[in-house]
Amino acid sequence: MKRLIVPILAGLVLGGIVHLVGVLILPYLAEKDAYSRLSAIGDVNTVTPIDDPSSEGAVLPASDPAFVSAVCLYDLGDGPLKIRVPTTEDYTSISFYTRYGMPFYAINDRSAGRSVIELDLMNAKQKAALPENDEVTVADRLVVESPSDEGVVLIRGLVRERSAREAIKALVDAAGCDSPS
């Protein structure tokens, strides 16, 4: 019996390691990941509305029908981006993901405390190149540093009542994702 304990434990540890590596590497090997599905419906550095989930399916799996969503696929190779999102009456959120779906930042209308959420999205080199200005505070300019040059910005607005869906959709569609001017 004692001879079996060591091989069984070694097998369990090895199985756990193989499982963990498989789960962690899957986003990098998936051919039909979120970025690929979203690039089929929208252009880079522009906000594209996402159709509501239907019985035929949804662009993004597990989409909540209580939200109106839009997406901006970004590429910071040509410079930083300015993200502008008007807030809705109930709830608005902006989530940032890398090209492979790893989340790195999120903000909502409550934490922004403004009627329009404005963010500057840039990579580490672009952020380091920002001029130092003592008069500009973090409250004046919110800078989000992306760990990669490509990724996804997901914009969502809560629809509390069906009658407000078109108004919320118009606000979410008014969002901007372009180079600062």
Buried (B, 14 or more C-beta within 10 A) or exposed (E): EEEEEEEEEEEEEEEEEEEEEEEEEEBEEEEEBBBEBBBEEBEEBEBBBBEBBEEEEBBBEEBEEEBBBBBBBBBBEEEBBBBBBBBBEBBBBBBBBBBBBEEBBEBBBEEBEEEBBBBBBBBEEBBEEEEEEEEEEEEEEBEBBBEBBBBBBBBBBBBEEEEBBEBBBEBBBEBBBBEEE
